[in-house]
Amino acid sequence: MDDSELLARLRGGDREAFDIIFRAHYAPLVNAAEGVLRERAVAEEVAQDVFLELWRRRESLVVQESLRAYLFRSVRNRALNHLRHGRVQRNAAPYVAREEATPAAAPARMAEREIEGAVREAVAALPAPVRQVFEMSRTQHLKYNEIADSLGISVKTVEARMGKALKELRVRLAPWLPGADGPDG
């Protein structure tokens, strides 16, 4: 079976075609990734990620050269991205550690926890229907029409409850908002 036939079957969701591609290319791709990364386990992860992405994108996949070339290029790019990401993390680590270790960071973390607690209390103090709409919007990231459908209420009711929630939260959290006198006076 040639590449074009395998790709056509893969685009159609044929798992057998995917298995054929996987068996034919997995070991060489791991070896190629290991050549770049110098770590077998990470190389295996990179090759697996490429195959996972191949399956996820199978319906819209465009392979202009050979399938083998496409897979090897994908593995090489992922391996290089992995190295780049590791380098960024290593370069940033001293700054992150220094920031966390500075005495000035401790009051900021304490203030952050205090504000988080105040927000939790303020949200908990909202009337149940208002709190429910607020949490669906802000925590579950639902749109107003999705909230309305879910609760069997109108979008106008959702809007009214969100308006009430935001107004009450502004009042309760005024001491922590910019421009207001903070909790320290």
C-alpha positions as CSV (number, residue, x, y, z in Angstrom):
1,M,0.0,0.0,0.0
2,D,1.5,3.4,-1.0
3,D,1.5,6.7,1.0
4,S,-1.4,8.2,-0.9
5,E,-3.7,5.2,-0.2
6,L,-2.6,5.0,3.4
7,L,-3.3,8.8,3.9
8,A,-6.7,8.5,2.2
9,R,-7.6,5.7,4.6
10,L,-6.2,7.6,7.5
11,R,-8.3,10.7,6.6
12,G,-11.3,8.4,6.7
13,G,-10.6,7.4,10.2
14,D,-9.2,3.9,9.4
15,R,-7.4,2.7,12.5
16,E,-5.7,-0.1,10.5
17,A,-4.0,2.5,8.3
18,F,-2.8,4.4,11.3
19,D,-1.4,1.2,12.8
20,I,0.5,0.4,9.6
21,I,2.0,3.9,9.6
22,F,2.8,3.7,13.3
23,R,4.5,0.3,13.0
24,A,6.5,1.4,9.9
25,H,7.8,4.7,11.3
26,Y,7.7,4.7,15.1
27,A,11.2,3.2,15.8
28,P,13.0,5.3,13.2
29,L,11.3,8.5,14.5
30,V,12.3,7.7,18.1
31,N,15.9,7.2,16.9
32,A,15.8,10.5,15.0
33,A,14.4,12.3,18.1
34,E,16.9,10.7,20.3
35,G,19.7,12.0,18.1
36,V,18.5,15.5,18.8
37,L,17.4,15.2,22.4
38,R,20.0,12.6,23.7
39,E,17.3,11.1,26.0
40,R,15.4,8.0,24.9
41,A,12.3,8.5,27.1
42,V,11.8,12.1,25.9
43,A,12.4,11.0,22.3
44,E,9.7,8.4,22.7
45,E,7.3,11.0,24.1
46,V,8.1,13.3,21.1
47,A,7.4,10.5,18.6
48,Q,4.2,9.6,20.4
49,D,3.1,13.2,20.3
50,V,3.7,13.4,16.6
51,F,1.5,10.3,16.1
52,L,-1.2,11.6,18.4
53,E,-1.2,14.9,16.4
54,L,-1.3,12.9,13.1
55,W,-4.4,11.1,14.3
56,R,-6.1,14.3,15.6
57,R,-5.4,16.2,12.4
58,R,-6.1,13.2,10.1
59,E,-9.1,14.7,8.4
60,S,-7.4,18.0,7.4
61,L,-3.9,16.6,7.0
62,V,-1.9,17.9,4.0
63,V,1.2,16.0,3.1
64,Q,3.0,17.6,0.2
65,E,6.1,15.4,0.3
66,S,6.3,11.8,1.3
67,L,4.6,10.7,4.5
68,R,8.0,9.6,5.9
69,A,9.5,13.1,5.2
70,Y,6.5,14.7,6.8
71,L,6.8,12.6,10.0
72,F,10.5,13.1,10.3
73,R,10.2,16.8,9.9
74,S,7.4,16.9,12.5
75,V,9.6,14.9,15.0
76,R,12.6,17.1,14.3
77,N,10.5,20.3,14.9
78,R,9.0,18.9,18.1
79,A,12.4,17.8,19.4
80,L,13.9,21.3,18.7
81,N,10.9,22.9,20.4
82,H,11.4,20.7,23.4
83,L,15.1,21.8,23.6
84,R,14.1,25.4,23.2
85,H,11.5,25.2,25.9
86,G,14.0,23.5,28.2
87,R,16.5,26.3,27.6
88,V,14.0,29.0,28.3
89,Q,13.1,27.2,31.6
90,R,16.7,26.9,32.6
91,N,17.4,30.5,31.8
92,A,14.3,31.7,33.7
93,A,14.9,29.5,36.8
94,P,17.3,31.8,38.6
95,Y,15.0,34.7,38.2
96,V,11.9,32.8,39.4
97,A,13.9,31.4,42.4
98,R,15.2,34.8,43.2
99,E,11.7,36.4,43.0
100,E,10.2,33.7,45.3
101,A,13.1,34.0,47.7
102,T,13.0,37.8,48.1
103,P,11.6,39.0,51.4
104,A,9.5,41.5,49.4
105,A,7.6,38.7,47.8
106,A,6.3,37.3,51.1
107,P,4.0,40.3,51.8
108,A,2.8,40.2,48.2
109,R,1.9,36.5,48.5
110,M,0.2,37.2,51.8
111,A,-1.8,40.0,50.3
112,E,-2.7,37.8,47.3
113,R,-4.0,35.1,49.6
114,E,-6.0,37.7,51.6
115,I,-7.6,39.0,48.4
116,E,-8.4,35.5,47.2
117,G,-10.1,34.8,50.6
118,A,-12.1,38.0,50.4
119,V,-13.2,37.1,46.8
120,R,-14.3,33.6,47.9
121,E,-16.2,35.1,50.9
122,A,-17.8,37.8,48.7
123,V,-18.9,35.2,46.1
124,A,-20.2,32.9,48.8
125,A,-22.3,35.7,50.2
126,L,-24.2,36.3,46.9
127,P,-27.8,35.0,46.8
128,A,-27.8,31.5,45.4
129,P,-29.3,32.2,42.0
130,V,-27.0,35.2,41.5
131,R,-23.9,33.2,42.6
132,Q,-24.9,30.3,40.3
133,V,-25.0,32.5,37.3
134,F,-21.7,34.3,38.3
135,E,-19.9,31.0,38.8
136,M,-21.1,29.5,35.5
137,S,-19.9,32.6,33.7
138,R,-16.6,33.1,35.5
139,T,-15.6,29.6,36.5
140,Q,-17.1,27.4,33.8
141,H,-16.6,30.1,31.1
142,L,-20.1,29.7,29.8
143,K,-21.7,32.3,27.6
144,Y,-24.9,34.0,28.7
145,N,-27.0,32.1,26.2
146,E,-25.5,28.8,27.4
147,I,-26.2,29.7,31.0
148,A,-29.8,30.6,30.1
149,D,-30.3,27.3,28.3
150,S,-28.8,25.3,31.1
151,L,-30.9,27.0,33.8
152,G,-34.1,27.4,31.7
153,I,-34.1,31.1,32.2
154,S,-33.9,34.0,29.7
155,V,-30.7,35.7,28.7
156,K,-32.1,39.0,30.2
157,T,-32.4,37.2,33.5
158,V,-28.8,36.0,33.2
159,E,-27.7,39.6,32.4
160,A,-29.6,41.0,35.4
161,R,-28.1,38.4,37.8
162,M,-24.6,39.0,36.5
163,G,-25.1,42.8,36.9
164,K,-26.3,42.2,40.5
165,A,-23.3,39.9,41.2
166,L,-20.8,42.4,39.8
167,K,-22.4,45.3,41.7
168,E,-22.4,43.4,45.0
169,L,-18.8,42.2,44.5
170,R,-17.6,45.7,43.8
171,V,-19.1,46.9,47.0
172,R,-17.8,44.0,49.1
173,L,-14.3,44.1,47.5
174,A,-14.0,47.9,47.5
175,P,-11.2,47.9,50.0
176,W,-9.0,45.8,47.7
177,L,-9.8,47.7,44.5
178,P,-7.4,50.3,43.1
179,G,-8.2,53.8,44.1
180,A,-10.0,52.7,47.2
181,D,-8.4,52.7,50.7
182,G,-6.9,49.2,51.1
183,P,-7.4,46.9,54.1
184,D,-4.3,48.6,55.7
185,G,-6.1,52.0,55.6
